[in-house]
């Protein structure tokens, strides 16, 4: 009886794991030196994902990394830090707006935004990123332009 129950629970656990993996998606973001939208960019610079999806940051050009900015992430979000010149894959489990930077090029405005689920924390992220924008040496408008795209697109639910 105990073996039968154990087997049933094990089969159920495996099925749930497979279903959750099948339902989550993987998205790709390139780290580039240049694109038509400017120099030192993530492409795309804004993506919308579901809770539990993964994002793979691909080091297409040399000298880049991708890392979360704790102060510009939802409360409780798991921080990540990718190594220079290395791809990094992260699973996003916390709903809200997450701002990502390339550390060597952050002063050049090399940032991206991931909206997980709804943009429930957009107002706070905008307020908290004002100081970061002032420190940019280039592309000071980049984050504001991304935030405007979020506010004007109903799929982000801000």
Beta strands, then each sheet from edge to edge (+ up, - down):
strand 1: 26-35
strand 2: 38-43
strand 3: 46-49
strand 4: 54-59
strand 5: 67-68
strand 6: 88-91
strand 7: 96-101
strand 8: 111-116
sheet 1: 2+ 1- 4- 6+
sheet 2: 3+ 8+ 7- 5+
end
